[in-house]
Amino acid sequence: KDSLPRSRAREDLVAVGDHIEVEKDRLLNVFMEFGADICQKIRSHGYWADYIDPCSGLPMLTLNCNKVYSEVDGMECLLNYRAYNAGFCKILTHPRWGSAVYPATIFAYCPAEVAREVLGSYADAVTVPGDEGRAVGGGDVGGGDAKMEE
């Protein structure tokens, strides 16, 4: 099943400036740490998981793979988010956060119970649709959410 965390940015990422680049770097570092950790936890249960490097679009743990995954296209197709072109860049817009969002993807193939257990080991990073009042994830991911289907 899929887990699609998205990170809310402190800044509108369409803007330009050194402070925007610092925020993008912060979000990248937070996601890379979170992605590595959550995938390690799922893999320790004997299931497959990988996360996508948002900069290259390549999987971080699956070796010898040169297939590029587009975070923006994935969110557009799978979650029906809107995106628009700004020069050579495609800008994703979150339904509530607008363009203050840093799309990043974790894929996992495991039972929903395992995903809930792993996500539950974090504090306040993700919420699972249907469990809106209950935080089940954590760290400094910035209020992302996850889509999990049984």
DSSP file with accessible surface (Angstrom, degrees, kcal/mol):
  #  RESIDUE AA STRUCTURE BP1 BP2  ACC     N-H-->O    O-->H-N    N-H-->O    O-->H-N    TCO  KAPPA ALPHA  PHI   PSI    X-CA   Y-CA   Z-CA
    1    1 A K              0   0  103      0, 0.0   107,-1.2     0, 0.0     2,-0.3   0.000 360.0 360.0 360.0 164.7    0.0    0.0    0.0
    2    2 A D  E     -A  107   0A  71    105,-0.2     2,-0.4   107,-0.1   147,-0.2  -0.688 360.0-166.6-102.4 147.4    1.1    3.6   -0.5
    3    3 A S  E     -A  106   0A  13    103,-1.4   103,-1.5    -2,-0.3   145,-0.1  -0.996   8.0-175.1-126.1 123.1    2.0    6.3    2.0
    4    4 A L        -     0   0    2     -2,-0.4   141,-0.3   101,-0.2     2,-0.2  -0.679   5.7-174.2-121.7  77.9    2.2    9.7    0.6
    5    5 A P        -     0   0    1      0, 0.0    99,-1.1     0, 0.0     2,-0.4  -0.476   3.0-166.6 -72.5 143.0    3.5   12.2    3.1
    6    6 A R  E     -C  103   0B   8    139,-0.4     2,-0.5    97,-0.2   139,-0.2  -0.986  11.9-139.0-126.2 141.5    3.5   15.8    2.2
    7    7 A S  E     -C  102   0B   0     95,-2.0    95,-3.3    -2,-0.4     2,-0.4  -0.875   9.5-136.0-108.1 128.7    5.3   18.5    4.2
    8    8 A R  E     -C  101   0B 124    134,-0.8    93,-0.3    -2,-0.5     2,-0.2  -0.655  25.2-138.7 -79.2 129.8    3.9   21.9    4.8
    9    9 A A        -     0   0    8     91,-2.3    91,-0.1    -2,-0.4    15,-0.0  -0.530  12.1-135.1 -88.2 154.8    6.5   24.6    4.3
   10   10 A R  S    S+     0   0  164     -2,-0.2     2,-0.3    13,-0.1    -1,-0.1   0.611  93.5  40.4 -77.8 -15.7    7.0   27.6    6.5
   11   11 A E  S    S-     0   0   77      9,-0.1     2,-0.7    88,-0.1    -2,-0.2  -0.904  97.1 -97.8-129.4 158.4    7.2   29.7    3.4
   12   12 A D    >   -     0   0   77     -2,-0.3     3,-1.4     1,-0.1    88,-0.2  -0.699  36.4-150.8 -73.5 113.7    5.5   29.8    0.0
   13   13 A L  T 3  S+     0   0   22     86,-1.3    -1,-0.1    -2,-0.7    87,-0.1   0.525  88.1  69.3 -75.0  -2.5    8.0   27.8   -2.0
   14   14 A V  T 3  S+     0   0   55     85,-0.1    -1,-0.3     2,-0.1    86,-0.1   0.760  83.3  93.5 -80.4 -24.0    7.2   29.7   -5.3
   15   15 A A  S <  S-     0   0   46     -3,-1.4     2,-0.4     1,-0.1    -4,-0.0  -0.078  74.9-126.4 -63.4 168.4    8.8   32.8   -3.8
   16   16 A V        +     0   0  134      4,-0.1     2,-0.2     5,-0.0     3,-0.1  -0.918  52.0  84.2-121.9 143.4   12.5   33.6   -4.5
   17   17 A G  S  > S-     0   0   24     -2,-0.4     4,-1.8     1,-0.1     3,-0.4  -0.685  80.9 -80.5 146.9 165.1   15.3   34.3   -2.0
   18   18 A D  H  > S+     0   0  144      1,-0.2     4,-2.4    -2,-0.2     5,-0.2   0.869 123.9  57.1 -60.3 -38.3   17.9   32.8    0.2
   19   19 A H  H  > S+     0   0  102      1,-0.2     4,-1.9     2,-0.2    -1,-0.2   0.845 105.4  51.8 -65.7 -29.1   15.3   32.1    3.0
   20   20 A I  H  > S+     0   0    0     -3,-0.4     4,-2.6     2,-0.2    -1,-0.2   0.916 109.3  49.0 -71.0 -42.4   13.3   30.0    0.5
   21   21 A E  H  X S+     0   0   93     -4,-1.8     4,-2.4     2,-0.2    -2,-0.2   0.894 110.0  52.1 -64.1 -37.6   16.3   28.0   -0.4
   22   22 A V  H  X S+     0   0   97     -4,-2.4     4,-2.4     2,-0.2    -1,-0.2   0.920 110.4  48.6 -63.3 -41.8   17.1   27.5    3.3
   23   23 A E  H  X S+     0   0   10     -4,-1.9     4,-2.7     2,-0.2    -2,-0.2   0.915 110.3  50.4 -66.0 -41.7   13.5   26.3    3.8
   24   24 A K  H  X S+     0   0   66     -4,-2.6     4,-2.5     1,-0.2    -1,-0.2   0.923 111.5  48.7 -62.0 -42.0   13.7   23.9    0.9
   25   25 A D  H  X S+     0   0   91     -4,-2.4     4,-2.6     2,-0.2    -2,-0.2   0.905 110.8  51.1 -63.5 -40.9   16.9   22.5    2.3
   26   26 A R  H  X S+     0   0   40     -4,-2.4     4,-2.6     2,-0.2     5,-0.2   0.952 111.9  46.3 -61.1 -47.1   15.3   22.1    5.7
   27   27 A L  H  X S+     0   0    1     -4,-2.7     4,-2.6     1,-0.2     5,-0.2   0.893 112.0  51.1 -64.9 -39.8   12.4   20.2    4.3
   28   28 A L  H  X S+     0   0   30     -4,-2.5     4,-2.8    -5,-0.2     5,-0.2   0.951 112.2  46.4 -61.3 -48.0   14.6   18.0    2.1
   29   29 A N  H  X S+     0   0  104     -4,-2.6     4,-2.1     1,-0.2     5,-0.2   0.907 112.6  49.7 -63.5 -41.2   16.8   17.0    5.2
   30   30 A V  H  X S+     0   0   25     -4,-2.6     4,-2.6    -5,-0.2    -1,-0.2   0.944 114.2  45.2 -62.5 -46.5   13.7   16.4    7.4
   31   31 A F  H  X S+     0   0    0     -4,-2.6     4,-3.9    -5,-0.2     5,-0.3   0.920 110.4  52.8 -65.3 -43.2   12.1   14.1    4.7
   32   32 A M  H  X S+     0   0   41     -4,-2.8     4,-2.1     2,-0.2    -1,-0.2   0.914 113.4  44.2 -61.4 -39.6   15.3   12.2    3.9
   33   33 A E  H  X S+     0   0  155     -4,-2.1     4,-2.2    -5,-0.2    -1,-0.2   0.936 117.1  45.4 -68.1 -45.6   15.8   11.4    7.6
   34   34 A F  H  X S+     0   0   13     -4,-2.6     4,-3.0    -5,-0.2     5,-0.3   0.928 113.0  50.6 -63.4 -46.1   12.1   10.5    8.1
   35   35 A G  H  X S+     0   0    0     -4,-3.9     4,-2.2     1,-0.2     5,-0.2   0.925 111.6  46.9 -60.0 -45.5   12.0    8.4    4.9
   36   36 A A  H  X S+     0   0   39     -4,-2.1     4,-2.1    -5,-0.3    -1,-0.2   0.929 115.6  46.5 -62.1 -43.1   15.1    6.4    5.8
   37   37 A D  H  X S+     0   0   63     -4,-2.2     4,-2.2     2,-0.2    -2,-0.2   0.941 113.7  45.1 -67.4 -48.2   13.8    5.8    9.3
   38   38 A I  H  X S+     0   0    3     -4,-3.0     4,-2.3     1,-0.2     5,-0.2   0.912 113.9  50.0 -66.8 -38.2   10.3    4.8    8.4
   39   39 A C  H  X S+     0   0    0     -4,-2.2     4,-2.9    -5,-0.3    -1,-0.2   0.909 109.2  52.1 -66.4 -38.6   11.5    2.5    5.6
   40   40 A Q  H  X S+     0   0  105     -4,-2.1     4,-2.1    -5,-0.2    -1,-0.2   0.922 110.1  49.5 -61.7 -41.5   14.0    0.9    8.0
   41   41 A K  H  X S+     0   0   56     -4,-2.2     4,-0.6     2,-0.2    -2,-0.2   0.917 113.2  45.1 -65.6 -43.2   11.1    0.2   10.5
   42   42 A I  H ><>S+     0   0    6     -4,-2.3     5,-1.5     1,-0.2     3,-1.2   0.934 113.3  50.5 -66.7 -43.0    8.9   -1.3    7.8
   43   43 A R  H ><5S+     0   0   99     -4,-2.9     3,-2.1     1,-0.3    -1,-0.2   0.841 101.1  62.9 -63.8 -32.1   11.7   -3.4    6.4
   44   44 A S  H 3<5S+     0   0   82     -4,-2.1    -1,-0.3     1,-0.3    -2,-0.2   0.730  98.5  56.9 -66.7 -18.9   12.5   -4.6    9.9
   45   45 A H  T <<5S-     0   0   75     -3,-1.2    -1,-0.3    -4,-0.6    -2,-0.2   0.384 127.7-102.3 -86.4  -1.4    9.0   -6.2    9.9
   46   46 A G  T < 5S+     0   0   68     -3,-2.1     2,-0.2     1,-0.3    -3,-0.2   0.620  84.3 116.7  92.2  15.2   10.0   -8.1    6.7
   47   47 A Y      < -     0   0   93     -5,-1.5    -1,-0.3    64,-0.0     2,-0.3  -0.717  66.5-101.8-114.2 166.1    8.2   -5.9    4.2
   48   48 A W  E     +B  109   0A 114     61,-0.9    61,-2.9    -2,-0.2     2,-0.3  -0.635  44.1 157.9 -88.8 140.2    9.3   -3.7    1.3
   49   49 A A  E     +B  108   0A   0     -2,-0.3     2,-0.3    59,-0.2    59,-0.2  -0.974   7.2 169.0-156.0 147.8    9.5    0.1    1.6
   50   50 A D  E     -B  107   0A   3     57,-2.7    57,-3.1    -2,-0.3     2,-0.3  -0.977  18.9-142.9-153.1 159.1   11.5    2.8   -0.2
   51   51 A Y  E     -B  106   0A  19     -2,-0.3     9,-2.5    55,-0.2     2,-0.4  -0.935  19.5-121.7-128.1 153.0   11.4    6.6   -0.4
   52   52 A I  B     -D   59   0C   9     53,-2.5    53,-0.4    -2,-0.3   -17,-0.1  -0.786  18.8-125.3 -98.3 132.1   12.0    8.9   -3.3
   53   53 A D     >  -     0   0   32      5,-2.8     4,-3.3    -2,-0.4     5,-0.3  -0.659  20.5-149.6 -70.2 113.2   14.7   11.5   -3.4
   54   54 A P  T  4 S+     0   0   29      0, 0.0    17,-0.2     0, 0.0    -1,-0.2   0.765  92.4  53.3 -60.7 -23.4   12.7   14.6   -4.1
   55   55 A C  T  4 S+     0   0   93      1,-0.1    -2,-0.0     3,-0.1    -3,-0.0   0.901 124.8  20.0 -78.1 -41.6   15.6   16.2   -6.0
   56   56 A S  T  4 S-     0   0   50     -3,-0.2    -1,-0.1     2,-0.2    -4,-0.0   0.681  91.3-131.2-101.0 -23.6   16.4   13.3   -8.4
   57   57 A G     <  +     0   0    6     -4,-3.3    12,-3.0     1,-0.3    -5,-0.0   0.547  65.7 128.3  80.5   7.6   13.1   11.4   -8.4
   58   58 A L        -     0   0   58     -5,-0.3    -5,-2.8    10,-0.2    -1,-0.3  -0.696  66.7-104.2 -99.6 148.7   15.0    8.2   -7.8
   59   59 A P  B     -D   52   0C  25      0, 0.0    -7,-0.2     0, 0.0     6,-0.2  -0.404  22.4-149.2 -67.5 146.4   14.4    5.6   -5.1
   60   60 A M  S    S+     0   0   70     -9,-2.5    -8,-0.1     1,-0.1   -10,-0.1   0.756  89.3  28.9 -88.2 -28.2   16.9    5.7   -2.2
   61   61 A L  S    S+     0   0   56    -10,-0.3     2,-0.8     2,-0.1    -1,-0.1   0.653  96.1  87.3-110.2 -22.1   16.9    2.0   -1.2
   62   62 A T  S >  S-     0   0   51    -11,-0.2     3,-0.6     3,-0.0     2,-0.1  -0.755  73.6-144.6 -84.4 109.7   16.1    0.1   -4.4
   63   63 A L  T 3  S+     0   0  142     -2,-0.8     3,-0.1     1,-0.2    -2,-0.1  -0.339  72.0  20.9 -75.5 156.6   19.5   -0.4   -6.1
   64   64 A N  T 3  S+     0   0  175      1,-0.2     2,-0.5    -2,-0.1    -1,-0.2   0.841  86.0 134.2  58.4  36.1   20.0   -0.4   -9.8
   65   65 A C    <   +     0   0   48     -3,-0.6    -1,-0.2    -6,-0.2    -3,-0.0  -0.975  26.6 171.9-117.2 125.3   16.9    1.6  -10.6
   66   66 A N        +     0   0  126     -2,-0.5     2,-0.5    -3,-0.1    -1,-0.1   0.128  39.1 121.6-115.9  18.9   17.0    4.5  -13.0
   67   67 A K        -     0   0  151      1,-0.0     2,-0.4    -8,-0.0    -2,-0.0  -0.730  56.1-140.3 -85.4 125.3   13.3    5.1  -13.3
   68   68 A V        -     0   0  106     -2,-0.5     2,-0.5   -10,-0.1   -10,-0.2  -0.711   9.8-156.3 -91.8 131.5   12.4    8.7  -12.2
   69   69 A Y        -     0   0   50    -12,-3.0     2,-0.7    -2,-0.4     3,-0.1  -0.924  11.2-140.8-105.5 127.8    9.3    9.3  -10.2
   70   70 A S     >  -     0   0   44     -2,-0.5     4,-2.6     1,-0.2     5,-0.2  -0.793   6.1-160.7 -91.3 115.2    7.7   12.8  -10.3
   71   71 A E  H  > S+     0   0   13     -2,-0.7     4,-2.3     2,-0.2     5,-0.2   0.921  93.2  47.1 -58.0 -46.1    6.5   13.9   -6.9
   72   72 A V  H  > S+     0   0   22      2,-0.2     4,-2.5     1,-0.2    -1,-0.2   0.944 112.9  47.5 -65.4 -46.3    4.2   16.5   -8.5
   73   73 A D  H  > S+     0   0   66      1,-0.2     4,-2.9     2,-0.2     5,-0.3   0.901 111.5  52.8 -61.8 -39.3    2.8   14.2  -11.1
   74   74 A G  H  X S+     0   0    6     -4,-2.6     4,-3.0     2,-0.2     5,-0.5   0.926 111.0  44.8 -61.4 -45.8    2.2   11.6   -8.4
   75   75 A M  H  X S+     0   0    0     -4,-2.3     6,-1.7     1,-0.2     4,-1.5   0.879 114.0  51.2 -67.3 -35.6    0.3   14.0   -6.2
   76   76 A E  H  X S+     0   0   55     -4,-2.5     4,-0.8     4,-0.2    -2,-0.2   0.948 119.4  34.5 -63.8 -49.8   -1.7   15.2   -9.3
   77   77 A C  H  < S+     0   0  107     -4,-2.9    -2,-0.2    -5,-0.2    -3,-0.2   0.923 126.7  35.3 -73.2 -48.5   -2.7   11.7  -10.4
   78   78 A L  H  < S+     0   0   78     -4,-3.0    -3,-0.2    -5,-0.3    -2,-0.2   0.806 132.5  24.6 -82.0 -31.2   -3.1    9.9   -7.1
   79   79 A L  H  < S-     0   0   37     -4,-1.5    -3,-0.2    -5,-0.5    -1,-0.2   0.388  97.5-122.9-116.1  -0.3   -4.5   12.7   -4.9
   80   80 A N     <  +     0   0  145     -4,-0.8    -4,-0.2    -6,-0.2    -3,-0.1   0.807  52.9 161.4  62.2  30.5   -6.1   15.0   -7.6
   81   81 A Y        -     0   0   28     -6,-1.7     2,-0.3    -9,-0.1    -1,-0.2  -0.482  38.6-116.1 -74.6 156.6   -4.0   18.0   -6.5
   82   82 A R  E     -E   93   0D 200     11,-0.8    11,-3.0    -2,-0.1     2,-0.3  -0.676  32.3-177.3 -94.1 148.7   -3.6   20.8   -8.9
   83   83 A A  E     -E   92   0D  24     -2,-0.3     2,-0.3     9,-0.2     9,-0.2  -0.963   5.0-167.7-139.8 154.5   -0.3   21.9  -10.4
   84   84 A Y  E     -E   91   0D 101      7,-2.1     7,-3.7    -2,-0.3     2,-0.4  -0.960  26.1-106.4-140.4 160.1    0.7   24.6  -12.7
   85   85 A N  E     -E   90   0D 123     -2,-0.3     2,-0.4     5,-0.2     5,-0.2  -0.720  25.9-179.8 -90.1 135.3    3.8   25.5  -14.7
   86   86 A A  E >   -E   89   0D  43      3,-3.3     3,-1.8    -2,-0.4     2,-0.3  -0.862  68.1 -59.2-130.8  92.8    6.1   28.3  -13.7
   87   87 A G  T 3  S-     0   0   73     -2,-0.4    -1,-0.0     1,-0.3     0, 0.0  -0.517 119.2 -17.8  68.7-125.9    8.9   28.4  -16.2
   88   88 A F  T 3  S+     0   0  226     -2,-0.3     2,-0.4    -3,-0.1    -1,-0.3   0.353 124.6  86.8 -92.2   4.7   10.6   25.1  -16.3
   89   89 A C  E <   -E   86   0D  71     -3,-1.8    -3,-3.3     2,-0.0     2,-0.5  -0.862  68.3-141.7-111.6 140.7    9.2   24.1  -12.9
   90   90 A K  E     -E   85   0D  76     -2,-0.4     2,-0.5    -5,-0.2    -5,-0.2  -0.880  19.8-150.4 -99.2 126.4    5.9   22.4  -12.1
   91   91 A I  E     -E   84   0D  23     -7,-3.7    -7,-2.1    -2,-0.5     2,-0.3  -0.874   2.9-149.2-105.1 123.3    4.3   23.9   -8.9
   92   92 A L  E     -E   83   0D   8     -2,-0.5     2,-0.5    -9,-0.2     9,-0.2  -0.664   7.5-154.5 -86.5 141.4    2.0   21.7   -6.8
   93   93 A T  E     -E   82   0D  36    -11,-3.0   -11,-0.8    -2,-0.3     6,-0.2  -0.981   5.9-146.2-121.1 124.1   -0.8   23.3   -4.9
   94   94 A H  B  >  -F   98   0E   8      4,-2.8     4,-1.7    -2,-0.5     6,-0.1  -0.601  24.9-118.6 -80.9 144.8   -2.2   21.6   -1.7
   95   95 A P  T  4 S+     0   0   98      0, 0.0    -1,-0.1     0, 0.0   -14,-0.0   0.826 109.8  16.9 -57.0 -32.2   -5.9   22.1   -1.1
   96   96 A R  T  4 S+     0   0  180      2,-0.1    -2,-0.0     1,-0.0    -3,-0.0   0.726 131.0  43.9-108.3 -33.7   -5.3   23.9    2.2
   97   97 A W  T >4 S-     0   0   26      1,-0.3     3,-1.8     2,-0.0   -88,-0.1   0.496  83.6-157.7 -95.7  -5.7   -1.6   25.0    2.1
   98   98 A G  B 3<  -F   94   0E  29     -4,-1.7    -4,-2.8     1,-0.2    -1,-0.3  -0.373  70.0 -19.8  62.5-134.9   -1.4   26.3   -1.5
   99   99 A S  T 3  S+     0   0   18     -6,-0.2   -86,-1.3     1,-0.2     2,-1.2   0.328 112.6  98.3 -92.3  12.0    2.1   26.3   -2.8
  100  100 A A    <   +     0   0   17     -3,-1.8   -91,-2.3   -88,-0.2     2,-0.3  -0.386  65.9 107.2 -88.8  55.8    3.6   26.2    0.7
  101  101 A V  E     -C    8   0B   7     -2,-1.2   -93,-0.2   -93,-0.3    -9,-0.2  -0.990  57.6-155.3-138.8 142.7    4.0   22.4    0.3
  102  102 A Y  E     -C    7   0B  28    -95,-3.3   -95,-2.0    -2,-0.3     2,-0.2  -0.908  22.6-146.7-118.2  98.8    7.0   20.1   -0.2
  103  103 A P  E     +C    6   0B  21      0, 0.0     2,-0.3     0, 0.0   -97,-0.2  -0.475  28.2 161.6 -71.5 134.3    5.9   16.9   -1.9
  104  104 A A        -     0   0    0    -99,-1.1     2,-0.4    -2,-0.2   -51,-0.1  -0.978  21.8-145.1-152.2 144.6    7.8   13.8   -1.0
  105  105 A T        -     0   0    0    -53,-0.4   -53,-2.5    -2,-0.3     2,-0.4  -0.932  14.2-174.8-126.9 138.0    6.8   10.2   -1.3
  106  106 A I  E     -AB   3  51A   0   -103,-1.5  -103,-1.4    -2,-0.4     2,-0.4  -0.992  14.2-159.9-120.7 130.5    7.3    6.9    0.6
  107  107 A F  E     +AB   2  50A  39    -57,-3.1   -57,-2.7    -2,-0.4     2,-0.3  -0.918  14.9 172.3-109.1 140.8    6.2    3.7   -0.9
  108  108 A A  E     - B   0  49A   6   -107,-1.2     2,-0.6    -2,-0.4   -59,-0.2  -0.996  25.9-156.5-146.4 144.8    5.6    0.6    1.2
  109  109 A Y  E     + B   0  48A 168    -61,-2.9   -61,-0.9    -2,-0.3  -107,-0.1  -0.923  53.0 109.3-120.6  99.0    4.1   -2.8    0.6
  110  110 A C  S    S-     0   0   12     -2,-0.6    -2,-0.1   -63,-0.2   -64,-0.0  -0.972  74.0 -73.9-160.0 162.6    2.9   -4.1    4.0
  111  111 A P    >>  -     0   0   38      0, 0.0     4,-2.0     0, 0.0     3,-0.7  -0.334  45.0-116.8 -62.3 149.5   -0.3   -4.8    5.9
  112  112 A A  H 3> S+     0   0    7      1,-0.3     4,-2.9     2,-0.2     5,-0.2   0.853 114.9  60.1 -56.8 -34.7   -2.2   -1.7    7.0
  113  113 A E  H 3> S+     0   0  121      1,-0.2     4,-2.2     2,-0.2    -1,-0.3   0.884 105.0  48.2 -62.4 -39.4   -1.6   -2.7   10.6
  114  114 A V  H <> S+     0   0   15     -3,-0.7     4,-2.8     2,-0.2     5,-0.2   0.932 111.8  49.3 -66.3 -44.8    2.1   -2.6   10.2
  115  115 A A  H  X S+     0   0   15     -4,-2.0     4,-3.0     1,-0.2     5,-0.3   0.929 112.1  48.5 -60.2 -43.9    2.0    0.8    8.6
  116  116 A R  H  X S+     0   0   72     -4,-2.9     4,-2.5     1,-0.2    -1,-0.2   0.907 111.6  49.9 -63.6 -40.7   -0.2    2.1   11.4
  117  117 A E  H  X S+     0   0  118     -4,-2.2     4,-0.6    -5,-0.2    -2,-0.2   0.940 114.1  44.2 -62.3 -47.3    2.1    0.7   14.0
  118  118 A V  H >< S+     0   0    5     -4,-2.8     3,-1.4     1,-0.2    -2,-0.2   0.947 116.0  46.3 -64.6 -47.8    5.2    2.3   12.3
  119  119 A L  H >< S+     0   0    4     -4,-3.0     3,-1.7     1,-0.3     6,-0.2   0.876 106.2  61.2 -62.4 -34.5    3.4    5.6   11.8
  120  120 A G  H 3< S+     0   0   44     -4,-2.5    -1,-0.3     1,-0.3    -2,-0.2   0.666  89.1  71.4 -66.7 -14.4    2.2    5.5   15.4
  121  121 A S  T << S+     0   0   65     -3,-1.4     2,-0.3    -4,-0.6    -1,-0.3   0.533  92.3  70.0 -80.4  -3.3    5.8    5.4   16.6
  122  122 A Y  S <  S-     0   0   33     -3,-1.7     2,-0.6    14,-0.5    16,-0.3  -0.750  83.2-123.3-107.2 162.2    6.1    9.1   15.6
  123  123 A A  S    S-     0   0   68     -2,-0.3    16,-0.8     1,-0.1    15,-0.1  -0.912  76.3 -27.8-112.5 112.6    4.4   12.1   17.2
  124  124 A D  S    S+     0   0  122     -2,-0.6    14,-0.5    14,-0.2    19,-0.3   0.627  95.0 115.5  68.9  22.2    2.3   14.4   15.0
  125  125 A A  S    S+     0   0    1      1,-0.2    19,-0.5    -6,-0.2     2,-0.3   0.864  78.2  14.1 -88.7 -37.7    3.8   13.9   11.6
  126  126 A V        -     0   0    2     -7,-0.2    10,-2.5    17,-0.1    11,-0.9  -0.965  55.7-155.3-138.6 153.0    0.9   12.3    9.7
  127  127 A T  B     -G  135   0F  49     -2,-0.3    19,-2.2    17,-0.3     8,-0.1  -0.957  21.5-131.7-121.9 147.9   -2.8   11.6   10.1
  128  128 A V    >   -     0   0    3      6,-0.5     3,-2.9    -2,-0.4     6,-0.2  -0.856  31.4-106.2 -99.9 127.9   -4.6    8.8    8.4
  129  129 A P  T 3  S+     0   0   76      0, 0.0    19,-0.1     0, 0.0    -1,-0.0  -0.268 111.8  31.1 -51.6 135.5   -7.8    9.7    6.5
  130  130 A G  T 3  S+     0   0   63     -3,-0.0     3,-0.1     0, 0.0    -2,-0.0   0.131 112.3  68.5  96.5 -18.6  -10.7    8.4    8.6
  131  131 A D    X   +     0   0   48     -3,-2.9     3,-2.8     1,-0.1    -3,-0.3  -0.210  59.6 147.3-118.5  38.1   -8.7    9.0   11.8
  132  132 A E  T 3  S+     0   0  133      1,-0.3    -1,-0.1    -5,-0.1     0, 0.0   0.791  70.7  48.8 -51.8 -32.8   -8.8   12.8   11.5
  133  133 A G  T 3  S+     0   0   86     -3,-0.1     2,-0.6     1,-0.1    -1,-0.3   0.541 102.2  73.8 -85.3  -2.3   -8.8   13.4   15.2
  134  134 A R    <   -     0   0  121     -3,-2.8    -6,-0.5    -6,-0.2     2,-0.3  -0.924  69.8-146.9-122.0 115.5   -5.9   11.1   15.9
  135  135 A A  B     +G  127   0F  47     -2,-0.6    -8,-0.2    -8,-0.1    -2,-0.0  -0.613  21.7 170.9 -74.9 135.6   -2.3   11.9   15.1
  136  136 A V        +     0   0    3    -10,-2.5   -14,-0.5    -2,-0.3     2,-0.2   0.250  54.5  50.9-129.6  11.9   -0.4    8.8   14.1
  137  137 A G        +     0   0    0    -11,-0.9     2,-0.3   -17,-0.1   -18,-0.1  -0.738  61.0 180.0-137.4-172.5    2.9   10.1   12.9
  138  138 A G        +     0   0    0    -14,-0.5     3,-0.4   -16,-0.3   -14,-0.2  -0.876  27.6  84.2-165.8-163.9    5.7   12.4   13.9
  139  139 A G  S    S-     0   0   60    -16,-0.8     3,-0.3    -2,-0.3    -2,-0.1  -0.439  92.6 -47.1  83.9-158.2    8.9   14.3   13.9
  140  140 A D  S    S+     0   0   81      1,-0.2    -1,-0.2    -2,-0.1  -110,-0.1  -0.183  86.8 127.6-103.8  37.4    9.4   17.7   12.2
  141  141 A V  S    S-     0   0    1     -3,-0.4  -133,-0.3  -111,-0.1    -1,-0.2   0.749  75.2-119.9 -71.0 -20.1    7.7   16.7    8.9
  142  142 A G        -     0   0   29     -3,-0.3  -134,-0.8  -135,-0.2   -17,-0.1   0.811  61.6 -48.7  93.9  29.0    5.5   19.8    9.3
  143  143 A G  S    S+     0   0   41    -19,-0.3   -18,-0.1  -136,-0.1    -1,-0.1   0.842  83.9 160.5  85.7  30.2    2.0   18.5    9.4
  144  144 A G        -     0   0    4    -19,-0.5     2,-0.3  -136,-0.1   -17,-0.3  -0.119  24.7-145.2 -70.9 178.4    1.9   16.2    6.5
  145  145 A D        -     0   0   26   -141,-0.3  -139,-0.4   -19,-0.2     2,-0.4  -0.927   3.3-136.5-141.7 167.4   -0.7   13.4    6.0
  146  146 A A        -     0   0    0    -19,-2.2     2,-0.6    -2,-0.3  -143,-0.1  -0.965   5.2-142.0-129.1 146.6   -0.7   10.0    4.6
  147  147 A K        +     0   0   68     -2,-0.4     2,-0.4   -19,-0.1  -143,-0.1  -0.932  27.3 174.2-106.4 119.2   -3.0    8.1    2.4
  148  148 A M        -     0   0   25     -2,-0.6     2,-0.4  -145,-0.1  -145,-0.1  -0.994   8.9-171.7-126.7 134.7   -3.3    4.4    3.4
  149  149 A E              0   0  113     -2,-0.4  -147,-0.0  -147,-0.2    -2,-0.0  -0.960 360.0 360.0-124.3 143.6   -5.7    2.0    1.9
  150  150 A E              0   0  145     -2,-0.4    -2,-0.0   -39,-0.1     0, 0.0  -0.502 360.0 360.0 -84.6 360.0   -6.4   -1.5    3.1
